[in-house]
Every structure is written in structure tokens, then in C-alpha cells.
Amino acid sequence: MKPIVQISLDLTNIEEALETAEMAMRAGVDWLEAGTPLILAEGLNCVRELRKNFPETPIVADLKTMDGGYLEAEMMAKAGATHVVVMSRAHEETIHCVVQAGKDHGVKVMGDNLA
């Protein structure tokens, strides 16, 4: 299996994130991550902009969900994310809700075990 190269766009404005993403894609990156700082600064509009500019590229929305699992995953999916991130230390029900939203909206779920 070929490794997947993902860049985390942990920036605070969409213009810089799009510029960095463009450079990363030219360098051969496979996936783009809307990092937590970018989502906090720009909202889910950053996911929409990444999707608009990179329509065929997998986009990870790393909101680090701890609660509100279904709603947050659904919102990220509708914005154009292909992957969402839930914290492994989230309540079991939250994780189940994120997984269900992933199934319902066609996005993959990633777990983050940041201690």
C-alpha cells in the first residue's frame, strides 16, 4: 500500500491556507487537512473553499470533536469534508454518533488519540 501524505493547514486565514495548499499539491501531497486553528478562525467556510479549489482532493476536517458528534460531523460533511476527526477520549456515545453521521453522509471517520 502506498503511503498517503497529508498536510495540516494549521493556519488562521483562508488566503494563506489556499496558497499553502496549492504549493503542497504541486509538491505531491495527497490529502489536505483543514486544521483546528483554521476551522476556529474561518469556520466551515474554510472547508467549502478548500473543496471549491481542490474538488478531487480528500479533505480532512480536524475539528477534534469531543461532543455534539452527529451535528458536527454532518456540518463538516455538508461543507465538503471527506474525513472528520473525533477524539478517542470522547464519550463512547459521541464516537458512535460521529460514526453514524459518517455512514449517513458518506464521510470517513478518523480517531485522534492526543493525550
PyMOL commands that set and color helices and strands:
alter all, ss='L'
color gray80, all
select helices_A, chain A and resi 14-26+36-42+45-53+69-79+92-105
alter helices_A, ss='H'
color red, helices_A
select strands_A, chain A and resi 6-9+31-34+59-65+83-87+108-112
alter strands_A, ss='S'
color yellow, strands_A
deselect
rebuild
show_as cartoon
